[in-house]
Amino acid sequence: MATFKVLDVRKIPSPDNARVGKMDNLVTYQLDPFRTYMVRIPKELIEEADITEAVKKDLEAIERFTGKEFAL
């Protein structure tokens, strides 16, 4: 099981047209000293489960292409 550390949580204006005037949470998290990422959670109030789910989805998207080689 992988672990991560939350480094920071910031409220930012939502860039989503459907959420104009609302705030999102920008979560900065770290897997290890060399891998630090951010994920945006479009919710005014967040819980641990929201952060865990967002990080899990983010990592799945990242790992989909990590290590792949492409020909030009």
C-alpha angles and dihedrals in degrees: 000000000000122000132204137190123224107227099179144353118203132178112230133175110268114252090201114108090218090057100045110158093019129106129237129198119245108203120195112200136177130212095182136335091284101044119062121158141172132224129187118223113197098214134103093218121033133191132199090263091056091053094045092050093047092049091047091053091045093052092048089055092047095046091050090077103021110122095007119135122213130200122224 
